[in-house]
Amino acid sequence: MSETSRICSWKIAFALDNPIRRLIHNPQNILGGYIKAGQTVLDLGCGPGTFSVAMAEMVGESGKVIAVDVQEEMLKLVREKAARQGLQARIVTHKVGPGGIGLSEKVDFALAFYMVHEVPDAEAFLKEVASLLKPRGKLLIVEPKMHVSEDDFEKTVEVARRAGLKIVSEPRVRLSRSKLFQLGSG
Ligand SMILES: C[S@@+](CC[C@H](N)C(=O)[O-])C[C@H]1O[C@@H](n2cnc3c(N)ncnc32)[C@H](O)[C@@H]1O
């Protein structure tokens, strides 16, 4: 599979951001327990911003969301959606380059929703994500059951462990496999 063919195109962004999706994957239900006001959080592979914009509500006026994607078109959709909801001041968009994510700011929480299976080098990617977490910062990885087998998800979990992340819990997310990790804790 080529590197671009595995990526979910911005042309089908509507499939990721619509009322039915938000009913199935309600951002508040999934993330509300992990994100607090004032935090800096990262939405990796943000797509059209279903989670980024909800995360911006959760971090409040003093918090910040960094929405990251490889597709500039997706980031544009996030900016437009944030502006429509008056949340643009809390969201920064960042395009991933060929050498990796390329951020230096540390975050309290990172989300990788339905995106790790699209990343060609998960090992390098998760190492970089771990380096961006504050001490005891958390990472939630959610993968679609439809595209990611139990075995493949376990491989991702192993890669995350090698990056220094420890499993905290296995939150239930509809139609998905998921694990919550924390940097440097049992
Ligand atoms: C299936 S979509 C999921 C979007 C969003 N997380 C959601 O659940 O609505 C996967 C997204 O990950 C992005 N992506 C793929 N590889 C990436 C990488 N290496 N770094 C950042 N984003 C990536 C794609 O461009 C796409 O927007």
PDBQT file of the ligand as one rigid body, heavy atoms in Angstrom, charges set to zero:
ROOT
HETATM    1  C1  LIG A 201      -9.769   8.400   9.537  1.00  0.00    +0.000 C 
HETATM    2  S1  LIG A 201      -9.239  10.080   9.737  1.00  0.00    +0.000 S 
HETATM    3  C2  LIG A 201      -9.721  10.388  11.433  1.00  0.00    +0.000 C 
HETATM    4  C3  LIG A 201      -9.931  11.844  11.711  1.00  0.00    +0.000 C 
HETATM    5  C4  LIG A 201     -10.327  12.194  13.146  1.00  0.00    +0.000 C 
HETATM    6  N1  LIG A 201      -9.321  11.759  14.102  1.00  0.00    +0.000 N 
HETATM    7  C5  LIG A 201     -11.660  11.610  13.485  1.00  0.00    +0.000 C 
HETATM    8  O1  LIG A 201     -11.717  10.563  14.151  1.00  0.00    +0.000 OA
HETATM    9  O2  LIG A 201     -12.669  12.192  13.069  1.00  0.00    +0.000 OA
HETATM   10  C6  LIG A 201      -7.483   9.974   9.860  1.00  0.00    +0.000 C 
HETATM   11  C7  LIG A 201      -6.794  11.331   9.790  1.00  0.00    +0.000 C 
HETATM   12  O3  LIG A 201      -5.414  11.155  10.116  1.00  0.00    +0.000 OA
HETATM   13  C8  LIG A 201      -4.632  11.926   9.248  1.00  0.00    +0.000 C 
HETATM   14  N2  LIG A 201      -3.282  11.365   9.201  1.00  0.00    +0.000 N 
HETATM   15  C9  LIG A 201      -2.870  10.249   8.572  1.00  0.00    +0.000 A 
HETATM   16  N3  LIG A 201      -1.558  10.048   8.779  1.00  0.00    +0.000 NA
HETATM   17  C10 LIG A 201      -1.127  11.060   9.578  1.00  0.00    +0.000 A 
HETATM   18  C11 LIG A 201       0.133  11.410  10.153  1.00  0.00    +0.000 A 
HETATM   19  N4  LIG A 201       1.221  10.680   9.945  1.00  0.00    +0.000 N 
HETATM   20  N5  LIG A 201       0.202  12.510  10.914  1.00  0.00    +0.000 NA
HETATM   21  C12 LIG A 201      -0.909  13.276  11.128  1.00  0.00    +0.000 A 
HETATM   22  N6  LIG A 201      -2.120  13.004  10.610  1.00  0.00    +0.000 NA
HETATM   23  C13 LIG A 201      -2.233  11.910   9.846  1.00  0.00    +0.000 A 
HETATM   24  C14 LIG A 201      -5.383  11.881   7.929  1.00  0.00    +0.000 C 
HETATM   25  O4  LIG A 201      -5.012  12.940   7.082  1.00  0.00    +0.000 OA
HETATM   26  C15 LIG A 201      -6.836  11.956   8.403  1.00  0.00    +0.000 C 
HETATM   27  O5  LIG A 201      -7.273  13.290   8.511  1.00  0.00    +0.000 OA
ENDROOT
TORSDOF 0
